[in-house]
Amino acid sequence: MTNSLLISEPPLQVIPSLAVVLKSVDKAIILQQIHYWLQKSKNIEDGHRWVFNTVKEWHQQFPWLAEKTVQRYLKDLCDKGLLITGNFNKANFDRTKWYRINYEALDKLANSKGTDGPNGKEPIVPIQRDSVTQPIPLEYTETTQENNNIKSKSDNLDKPDYEQEFNFLWNLYPKGKKQGKQLALRSYMHWRKSHKSNTFKQAKIQLKKYLEYIKVQHVQVQFIKAAKTWFGNIDDEYDISAQPVKASYKPIQKTVEKGTDWSKQRPEVDNSINADQLTDFFKSFEDKNGLT
């Protein structure tokens, strides 16, 4: 007979003396877990191994703690000098913190607390660099049908099928903007291989954001990125929360001059010439031109 509260999955492990040194079991577990991932990490920067996760991803490993508590404990371990942070992300906008343990500082902290453990007999033993403990399983998979059929690094498979992933994303892209499929595929494969954080799951998130941006901002078809362009810039960010841009058209004010209605105009008459003078003028004109 089994019980859901008893160990039936790989447990987290921590040395009691570490909890004594840190005055917190939770902080000791977090530090031990980071140590575990560092032993497996292939992220080498500045001659050290690093591990990176968002606060939300760290929280998934310590579900009994609030997300803000995990964030506070990580900061406290950094303030004590036990954790060192860095940023080696490919994208400038990516603020995900990278962590490594300052083992020298941990050794000094252990020595400063004395040599006796909590029971007065066992020595305080800091984390050994070659010790590996079993972490909480991190198999968080979605149950949608499309994900069940797709192989990906994010699903802990050794050989992800990049082309199958790409075809899934391609089918979601707006119709009429699917230009340059082969170029888009090459761009996607290059993006996937260029960094550990570039997972199929992340690509889906980015595409979802762009499609939502198109909808919220009422982007006209002619201004939607061609597929080959989007796949070449998957990491681009879009502000979905921004108010859509509304085009305002102000009518051009033209000055129109009204034409003269000549039918209503009275002819101007020079009244300075009387009738007798006008008669004499015409008689003289006729005589001169032989019209009489």
SEDREN-53176 format. One record per residue (C-alpha): residue in three letters; residue number from 1; x, y, z. Coordinates in steps of 0.001 Angstrom, whole numbers, plus 500000, padded with zeros to 6 digits. Example, Ala and Ser with C-alpha at 12.3 -4.5 7.8 and 13.67 -1.06 7.14 Angstrom:
REM residues 2
<filum r="ALA" k="1" c1="512300" c2="495500" c3="507800"/>
<filum r="SER" k="2" c1="513670" c2="498940" c3="507140"/>
REM end
This chain:
REM residues 292
<filum r="MET" k="1" c1="500000" c2="500000" c3="500000"/>
<filum r="THR" k="2" c1="501349" c2="503410" c3="499089"/>
<filum r="ASN" k="3" c1="500637" c2="506892" c3="500363"/>
<filum r="SER" k="4" c1="500847" c2="510044" c3="498247"/>
<filum r="LEU" k="5" c1="502704" c2="511859" c3="501014"/>
<filum r="LEU" k="6" c1="505429" c2="509237" c3="501328"/>
<filum r="ILE" k="7" c1="508378" c2="508954" c3="498985"/>
<filum r="SER" k="8" c1="507273" c2="507515" c3="495681"/>
<filum r="GLU" k="9" c1="509285" c2="509812" c3="493437"/>
<filum r="PRO" k="10" c1="512932" c2="510957" c3="493391"/>
<filum r="PRO" k="11" c1="513342" c2="513119" c3="496521"/>
<filum r="LEU" k="12" c1="515362" c2="516246" c3="497123"/>
<filum r="GLN" k="13" c1="518332" c2="515759" c3="499398"/>
<filum r="VAL" k="14" c1="520170" c2="518171" c3="501626"/>
<filum r="ILE" k="15" c1="522830" c2="517884" c3="504316"/>
<filum r="PRO" k="16" c1="521367" c2="518934" c3="507710"/>
<filum r="SER" k="17" c1="524527" c2="520843" c3="508587"/>
<filum r="LEU" k="18" c1="524039" c2="523030" c3="505493"/>
<filum r="ALA" k="19" c1="520586" c2="523967" c3="506761"/>
<filum r="VAL" k="20" c1="522165" c2="524878" c3="510107"/>
<filum r="VAL" k="21" c1="524786" c2="527083" c3="508451"/>
<filum r="LEU" k="22" c1="522166" c2="528864" c3="506336"/>
<filum r="LYS" k="23" c1="519611" c2="528865" c3="509171"/>
<filum r="SER" k="24" c1="517031" c2="527685" c3="506674"/>
<filum r="VAL" k="25" c1="516127" c2="524258" c3="505309"/>
<filum r="ASP" k="26" c1="514538" c2="525848" c3="502224"/>
<filum r="LYS" k="27" c1="517636" c2="527866" c3="501343"/>
<filum r="ALA" k="28" c1="519777" c2="524773" c3="501844"/>
<filum r="ILE" k="29" c1="517549" c2="522797" c3="499442"/>
<filum r="ILE" k="30" c1="517691" c2="525584" c3="496844"/>
<filum r="LEU" k="31" c1="521481" c2="525806" c3="497070"/>
<filum r="GLN" k="32" c1="521822" c2="522018" c3="496862"/>
<filum r="GLN" k="33" c1="519543" c2="521933" c3="493820"/>
<filum r="ILE" k="34" c1="521590" c2="524585" c3="492044"/>
<filum r="HIS" k="35" c1="524683" c2="522539" c3="492855"/>
<filum r="TYR" k="36" c1="523052" c2="519493" c3="491259"/>
<filum r="TRP" k="37" c1="522327" c2="521324" c3="488012"/>
<filum r="LEU" k="38" c1="525820" c2="522825" c3="487927"/>
<filum r="GLN" k="39" c1="527283" c2="519308" c3="487860"/>
<filum r="LYS" k="40" c1="525287" c2="518593" c3="484707"/>
<filum r="SER" k="41" c1="525615" c2="522017" c3="483089"/>
<filum r="LYS" k="42" c1="527488" c2="522455" c3="479810"/>
<filum r="ASN" k="43" c1="527204" c2="526233" c3="479964"/>
<filum r="ILE" k="44" c1="530800" c2="527338" c3="480453"/>
<filum r="GLU" k="45" c1="531460" c2="531066" c3="480735"/>
<filum r="ASP" k="46" c1="534495" c2="532807" c3="482256"/>
<filum r="GLY" k="47" c1="535931" c2="529411" c3="483179"/>
<filum r="HIS" k="48" c1="532937" c2="528444" c3="485348"/>
<filum r="ARG" k="49" c1="529833" c2="526349" c3="484942"/>
<filum r="TRP" k="50" c1="526554" c2="528238" c3="485074"/>
<filum r="VAL" k="51" c1="522880" c2="527320" c3="485310"/>
<filum r="PHE" k="52" c1="519997" c2="529603" c3="484367"/>
<filum r="ASN" k="53" c1="516248" c2="529633" c3="484935"/>
<filum r="THR" k="54" c1="513532" c2="532211" c3="485356"/>
<filum r="VAL" k="55" c1="512060" c2="532675" c3="488834"/>
<filum r="LYS" k="56" c1="508937" c2="530902" c3="487599"/>
<filum r="GLU" k="57" c1="511011" c2="527898" c3="486487"/>
<filum r="TRP" k="58" c1="512872" c2="527806" c3="489810"/>
<filum r="HIS" k="59" c1="509517" c2="527938" c3="491575"/>
<filum r="GLN" k="60" c1="508422" c2="524803" c3="489713"/>
<filum r="GLN" k="61" c1="511247" c2="522939" c3="491428"/>
<filum r="PHE" k="62" c1="510208" c2="524170" c3="494893"/>
<filum r="PRO" k="63" c1="506393" c2="524108" c3="494696"/>
<filum r="TRP" k="64" c1="505847" c2="524309" c3="498466"/>
<filum r="LEU" k="65" c1="507272" c2="527849" c3="498433"/>
<filum r="ALA" k="66" c1="505613" c2="530946" c3="497008"/>
<filum r="GLU" k="67" c1="507236" c2="532291" c3="493851"/>
<filum r="LYS" k="68" c1="508139" c2="535555" c3="495614"/>
<filum r="THR" k="69" c1="509697" c2="533552" c3="498441"/>
<filum r="VAL" k="70" c1="511915" c2="531665" c3="495997"/>
<filum r="GLN" k="71" c1="512950" c2="534988" c3="494489"/>
<filum r="ARG" k="72" c1="513725" c2="536402" c3="497936"/>
<filum r="TYR" k="73" c1="515766" c2="533347" c3="498949"/>
<filum r="LEU" k="74" c1="517806" c2="533500" c3="495737"/>
<filum r="LYS" k="75" c1="518520" c2="537175" c3="496379"/>
<filum r="ASP" k="76" c1="519493" c2="536429" c3="499977"/>
<filum r="LEU" k="77" c1="521954" c2="533742" c3="498859"/>
<filum r="CYS" k="78" c1="523407" c2="536255" c3="496390"/>
<filum r="ASP" k="79" c1="523660" c2="538959" c3="499074"/>
<filum r="LYS" k="80" c1="525552" c2="536502" c3="501293"/>
<filum r="GLY" k="81" c1="527997" c2="535934" c3="498430"/>
<filum r="LEU" k="82" c1="527107" c2="532241" c3="498163"/>
<filum r="LEU" k="83" c1="525608" c2="532660" c3="494708"/>
<filum r="ILE" k="84" c1="527151" c2="534650" c3="491885"/>
<filum r="THR" k="85" c1="524938" c2="535908" c3="489074"/>
<filum r="GLY" k="86" c1="525688" c2="536699" c3="485455"/>
<filum r="ASN" k="87" c1="523936" c2="537409" c3="482175"/>
<filum r="PHE" k="88" c1="525227" c2="535570" c3="479125"/>
<filum r="ASN" k="89" c1="521943" c2="535549" c3="477211"/>
<filum r="LYS" k="90" c1="522087" c2="535905" c3="473454"/>
<filum r="ALA" k="91" c1="519251" c2="538437" c3="473273"/>
<filum r="ASN" k="92" c1="519860" c2="541835" c3="474883"/>
<filum r="PHE" k="93" c1="516305" c2="542022" c3="476185"/>
<filum r="ASP" k="94" c1="516591" c2="538628" c3="477949"/>
<filum r="ARG" k="95" c1="517122" c2="539323" c3="481657"/>
<filum r="THR" k="96" c1="517162" c2="535685" c3="482800"/>
<filum r="LYS" k="97" c1="519804" c2="535383" c3="485524"/>
<filum r="TRP" k="98" c1="522618" c2="532832" c3="485348"/>
<filum r="TYR" k="99" c1="523858" c2="531380" c3="488642"/>
<filum r="ARG" k="100" c1="526947" c2="529639" c3="489945"/>
<filum r="ILE" k="101" c1="527923" c2="528759" c3="493501"/>
<filum r="ASN" k="102" c1="530787" c2="530536" c3="495210"/>
<filum r="TYR" k="103" c1="532222" c2="527409" c3="496812"/>
<filum r="GLU" k="104" c1="535060" c2="529318" c3="498485"/>
<filum r="ALA" k="105" c1="532572" c2="531609" c3="500257"/>
<filum r="LEU" k="106" c1="530534" c2="528575" c3="501313"/>
<filum r="ASP" k="107" c1="533639" c2="526929" c3="502786"/>
<filum r="LYS" k="108" c1="534478" c2="530113" c3="504744"/>
<filum r="LEU" k="109" c1="530914" c2="530334" c3="506054"/>
<filum r="ALA" k="110" c1="531033" c2="526727" c3="507234"/>
<filum r="ASN" k="111" c1="534374" c2="527273" c3="508976"/>
<filum r="SER" k="112" c1="533164" c2="530461" c3="510648"/>
<filum r="LYS" k="113" c1="530290" c2="528520" c3="512261"/>
<filum r="GLY" k="114" c1="532654" c2="526066" c3="513919"/>
<filum r="THR" k="115" c1="533241" c2="522373" c3="513369"/>
<filum r="ASP" k="116" c1="530332" c2="520836" c3="515245"/>
<filum r="GLY" k="117" c1="527037" c2="519920" c3="513670"/>
<filum r="PRO" k="118" c1="523547" c2="520312" c3="515107"/>
<filum r="ASN" k="119" c1="523952" c2="517383" c3="517536"/>
<filum r="GLY" k="120" c1="527355" c2="518512" c3="518755"/>
<filum r="LYS" k="121" c1="529128" c2="515506" c3="517246"/>
<filum r="GLU" k="122" c1="528762" c2="515567" c3="513493"/>
<filum r="PRO" k="123" c1="530973" c2="518081" c3="511712"/>
<filum r="ILE" k="124" c1="529446" c2="520726" c3="509501"/>
<filum r="VAL" k="125" c1="530121" c2="519645" c3="505945"/>
<filum r="PRO" k="126" c1="529630" c2="522091" c3="503075"/>
<filum r="ILE" k="127" c1="528459" c2="520950" c3="499681"/>
<filum r="GLN" k="128" c1="531058" c2="518780" c3="497981"/>
<filum r="ARG" k="129" c1="531627" c2="519712" c3="494373"/>
<filum r="ASP" k="130" c1="531602" c2="516128" c3="493155"/>
<filum r="SER" k="131" c1="528410" c2="515123" c3="494993"/>
<filum r="VAL" k="132" c1="525244" c2="514774" c3="492942"/>
<filum r="THR" k="133" c1="521779" c2="514438" c3="494404"/>
<filum r="GLN" k="134" c1="518532" c2="513624" c3="492670"/>
<filum r="PRO" k="135" c1="516382" c2="516653" c3="491760"/>
<filum r="ILE" k="136" c1="512628" c2="516956" c3="491572"/>
<filum r="PRO" k="137" c1="511515" c2="515564" c3="488198"/>
<filum r="LEU" k="138" c1="511011" c2="518387" c3="485724"/>
<filum r="GLU" k="139" c1="508781" c2="516706" c3="483195"/>
<filum r="TYR" k="140" c1="506131" c2="519362" c3="482740"/>
<filum r="THR" k="141" c1="504445" c2="518484" c3="479458"/>
<filum r="GLU" k="142" c1="501358" c2="519886" c3="477809"/>
<filum r="THR" k="143" c1="498531" c2="517509" c3="476945"/>
<filum r="THR" k="144" c1="497589" c2="518992" c3="473590"/>
<filum r="GLN" k="145" c1="497570" c2="516595" c3="470651"/>
<filum r="GLU" k="146" c1="500116" c2="518544" c3="468624"/>
<filum r="ASN" k="147" c1="502697" c2="518361" c3="471423"/>
<filum r="ASN" k="148" c1="502223" c2="514619" c3="471789"/>
<filum r="ASN" k="149" c1="503365" c2="514216" c3="468196"/>
<filum r="ILE" k="150" c1="506349" c2="516561" c3="468302"/>
<filum r="LYS" k="151" c1="509854" c2="515698" c3="469465"/>
<filum r="SER" k="152" c1="511729" c2="518522" c3="471115"/>
<filum r="LYS" k="153" c1="514647" c2="519285" c3="473389"/>
<filum r="SER" k="154" c1="512219" c2="520870" c3="475766"/>
<filum r="ASP" k="155" c1="510605" c2="517433" c3="476138"/>
<filum r="ASN" k="156" c1="513990" c2="515953" c3="477135"/>
<filum r="LEU" k="157" c1="514468" c2="514045" c3="473864"/>
<filum r="ASP" k="158" c1="517958" c2="513661" c3="472450"/>
<filum r="LYS" k="159" c1="517134" c2="514202" c3="468792"/>
<filum r="PRO" k="160" c1="514462" c2="516814" c3="468239"/>
<filum r="ASP" k="161" c1="512761" c2="516820" c3="464854"/>
<filum r="TYR" k="162" c1="513315" c2="520431" c3="463835"/>
<filum r="GLU" k="163" c1="511447" c2="520055" c3="460549"/>
<filum r="GLN" k="164" c1="508364" c2="518634" c3="462265"/>
<filum r="GLU" k="165" c1="508434" c2="521472" c3="464784"/>
<filum r="PHE" k="166" c1="508796" c2="523994" c3="461972"/>
<filum r="ASN" k="167" c1="505864" c2="522559" c3="460004"/>
<filum r="PHE" k="168" c1="503637" c2="522896" c3="463062"/>
<filum r="LEU" k="169" c1="504553" c2="526585" c3="463387"/>
<filum r="TRP" k="170" c1="504307" c2="527126" c3="459625"/>
<filum r="ASN" k="171" c1="500718" c2="525869" c3="459610"/>
<filum r="LEU" k="172" c1="499800" c2="528457" c3="462248"/>
<filum r="TYR" k="173" c1="501247" c2="531376" c3="460305"/>
<filum r="PRO" k="174" c1="498774" c2="533739" c3="458605"/>
<filum r="LYS" k="175" c1="497658" c2="532670" c3="455138"/>
<filum r="GLY" k="176" c1="498920" c2="534836" c3="452341"/>
<filum r="LYS" k="177" c1="502167" c2="535614" c3="454184"/>
<filum r="LYS" k="178" c1="503860" c2="532211" c3="453865"/>
<filum r="GLN" k="179" c1="506739" c2="533255" c3="451648"/>
<filum r="GLY" k="180" c1="510188" c2="531644" c3="451617"/>
<filum r="LYS" k="181" c1="509496" c2="528332" c3="453335"/>
<filum r="GLN" k="182" c1="512966" c2="526832" c3="452830"/>
<filum r="LEU" k="183" c1="514677" c2="530009" c3="454017"/>
<filum r="ALA" k="184" c1="512340" c2="530110" c3="457020"/>
<filum r="LEU" k="185" c1="513173" c2="526473" c3="457846"/>
<filum r="ARG" k="186" c1="516903" c2="527171" c3="457745"/>
<filum r="SER" k="187" c1="516432" c2="530203" c3="459985"/>
<filum r="TYR" k="188" c1="514404" c2="528166" c3="462474"/>
<filum r="MET" k="189" c1="516972" c2="525350" c3="462621"/>
<filum r="HIS" k="190" c1="519780" c2="527856" c3="463135"/>
<filum r="TRP" k="191" c1="517793" c2="529545" c3="465939"/>
<filum r="ARG" k="192" c1="517067" c2="526213" c3="467668"/>
<filum r="LYS" k="193" c1="520711" c2="525156" c3="467638"/>
<filum r="SER" k="194" c1="522196" c2="528514" c3="468617"/>
<filum r="HIS" k="195" c1="521163" c2="528517" c3="472284"/>
<filum r="LYS" k="196" c1="519866" c2="526124" c3="474921"/>
<filum r="SER" k="197" c1="516939" c2="528408" c3="475759"/>
<filum r="ASN" k="198" c1="515723" c2="528392" c3="472141"/>
<filum r="THR" k="199" c1="513211" c2="525587" c3="472553"/>
<filum r="PHE" k="200" c1="510189" c2="524612" c3="470509"/>
<filum r="LYS" k="201" c1="508032" c2="525715" c3="473425"/>
<filum r="GLN" k="202" c1="509642" c2="529171" c3="473337"/>
<filum r="ALA" k="203" c1="509059" c2="529415" c3="469581"/>
<filum r="LYS" k="204" c1="505358" c2="528671" c3="470113"/>
<filum r="ILE" k="205" c1="505163" c2="531369" c3="472771"/>
<filum r="GLN" k="206" c1="506805" c2="533906" c3="470454"/>
<filum r="LEU" k="207" c1="504477" c2="533057" c3="467551"/>
<filum r="LYS" k="208" c1="501436" c2="533255" c3="469824"/>
<filum r="LYS" k="209" c1="502512" c2="536722" c3="470935"/>
<filum r="TYR" k="210" c1="502951" c2="537892" c3="467356"/>
<filum r="LEU" k="211" c1="499575" c2="536527" c3="466243"/>
<filum r="GLU" k="212" c1="497945" c2="538196" c3="469223"/>
<filum r="TYR" k="213" c1="499760" c2="541436" c3="468398"/>
<filum r="ILE" k="214" c1="498396" c2="541297" c3="464843"/>
<filum r="LYS" k="215" c1="494884" c2="540818" c3="466196"/>
<filum r="VAL" k="216" c1="495026" c2="543462" c3="468937"/>
<filum r="GLN" k="217" c1="496717" c2="546078" c3="466772"/>
<filum r="HIS" k="218" c1="494483" c2="545353" c3="463749"/>
<filum r="VAL" k="219" c1="497554" c2="544989" c3="461553"/>
<filum r="GLN" k="220" c1="496571" c2="544999" c3="457893"/>
<filum r="VAL" k="221" c1="497626" c2="542037" c3="455777"/>
<filum r="GLN" k="222" c1="500157" c2="544019" c3="453753"/>
<filum r="PHE" k="223" c1="501990" c2="544989" c3="456946"/>
<filum r="ILE" k="224" c1="502192" c2="541466" c3="458447"/>
<filum r="LYS" k="225" c1="505731" c2="540094" c3="458296"/>
<filum r="ALA" k="226" c1="506450" c2="537522" c3="455626"/>
<filum r="ALA" k="227" c1="507045" c2="534121" c3="457205"/>
<filum r="LYS" k="228" c1="510715" c2="534060" c3="456173"/>
<filum r="THR" k="229" c1="511179" c2="537402" c3="457970"/>
<filum r="TRP" k="230" c1="509468" c2="536307" c3="461187"/>
<filum r="PHE" k="231" c1="511371" c2="533010" c3="461398"/>
<filum r="GLY" k="232" c1="514588" c2="534967" c3="460951"/>
<filum r="ASN" k="233" c1="513693" c2="537187" c3="463925"/>
<filum r="ILE" k="234" c1="511863" c2="534888" c3="466330"/>
<filum r="ASP" k="235" c1="513162" c2="536711" c3="469408"/>
<filum r="ASP" k="236" c1="511557" c2="540030" c3="468442"/>
<filum r="GLU" k="237" c1="509208" c2="541373" c3="471102"/>
<filum r="TYR" k="238" c1="505771" c2="542926" c3="470569"/>
<filum r="ASP" k="239" c1="503865" c2="545105" c3="473023"/>
<filum r="ILE" k="240" c1="500481" c2="543403" c3="473159"/>
<filum r="SER" k="241" c1="499290" c2="545667" c3="475970"/>
<filum r="ALA" k="242" c1="499651" c2="548831" c3="473887"/>
<filum r="GLN" k="243" c1="496541" c2="550489" c3="472551"/>
<filum r="PRO" k="244" c1="495996" c2="549863" c3="468839"/>
<filum r="VAL" k="245" c1="497023" c2="552681" c3="466543"/>
<filum r="LYS" k="246" c1="493952" c2="554315" c3="465062"/>
<filum r="ALA" k="247" c1="494418" c2="556058" c3="461741"/>
<filum r="SER" k="248" c1="492794" c2="559484" c3="461813"/>
<filum r="TYR" k="249" c1="491984" c2="561182" c3="458545"/>
<filum r="LYS" k="250" c1="491490" c2="564929" c3="458617"/>
<filum r="PRO" k="251" c1="489716" c2="566240" c3="455519"/>
<filum r="ILE" k="252" c1="491726" c2="568734" c3="453518"/>
<filum r="GLN" k="253" c1="490156" c2="572160" c3="453695"/>
<filum r="LYS" k="254" c1="490083" c2="573630" c3="450222"/>
<filum r="THR" k="255" c1="489073" c2="577201" c3="449476"/>
<filum r="VAL" k="256" c1="486583" c2="577196" c3="446614"/>
<filum r="GLU" k="257" c1="485830" c2="580471" c3="444916"/>
<filum r="LYS" k="258" c1="482325" c2="580765" c3="443551"/>
<filum r="GLY" k="259" c1="482185" c2="581539" c3="439871"/>
<filum r="THR" k="260" c1="480490" c2="584651" c3="438531"/>
<filum r="ASP" k="261" c1="476918" c2="584147" c3="437289"/>
<filum r="TRP" k="262" c1="477053" c2="586307" c3="434205"/>
<filum r="SER" k="263" c1="473346" c2="585797" c3="433592"/>
<filum r="LYS" k="264" c1="472609" c2="587972" c3="436584"/>
<filum r="GLN" k="265" c1="475111" c2="590668" c3="435740"/>
<filum r="ARG" k="266" c1="473803" c2="593970" c3="434256"/>
<filum r="PRO" k="267" c1="475884" c2="595402" c3="431391"/>
<filum r="GLU" k="268" c1="477752" c2="598541" c3="432167"/>
<filum r="VAL" k="269" c1="476578" c2="601470" c3="429958"/>
<filum r="ASP" k="270" c1="478613" c2="604573" c3="429413"/>
<filum r="ASN" k="271" c1="476017" c2="607286" c3="429729"/>
<filum r="SER" k="272" c1="478525" c2="610007" c3="428939"/>
<filum r="ILE" k="273" c1="477518" c2="609907" c3="425170"/>
<filum r="ASN" k="274" c1="474046" c2="611133" c3="424244"/>
<filum r="ALA" k="275" c1="471868" c2="609785" c3="421379"/>
<filum r="ASP" k="276" c1="472710" c2="612607" c3="418883"/>
<filum r="GLN" k="277" c1="476430" c2="612071" c3="419322"/>
<filum r="LEU" k="278" c1="476018" c2="608338" c3="418796"/>
<filum r="THR" k="279" c1="474032" c2="608958" c3="415549"/>
<filum r="ASP" k="280" c1="476697" c2="611309" c3="414225"/>
<filum r="PHE" k="281" c1="479381" c2="608690" c3="415101"/>
<filum r="PHE" k="282" c1="477737" c2="605913" c3="413110"/>
<filum r="LYS" k="283" c1="477013" c2="608290" c3="410092"/>
<filum r="SER" k="284" c1="480636" c2="609380" c3="410037"/>
<filum r="PHE" k="285" c1="481759" c2="605723" c3="410218"/>
<filum r="GLU" k="286" c1="479496" c2="604763" c3="407290"/>
<filum r="ASP" k="287" c1="480703" c2="607698" c3="405136"/>
<filum r="LYS" k="288" c1="484351" c2="606844" c3="405701"/>
<filum r="ASN" k="289" c1="483873" c2="603214" c3="404822"/>
<filum r="GLY" k="290" c1="481587" c2="603765" c3="401819"/>
<filum r="LEU" k="291" c1="478653" c2="602188" c3="403501"/>
<filum r="THR" k="292" c1="476124" c2="604849" c3="402553"/>
REM end
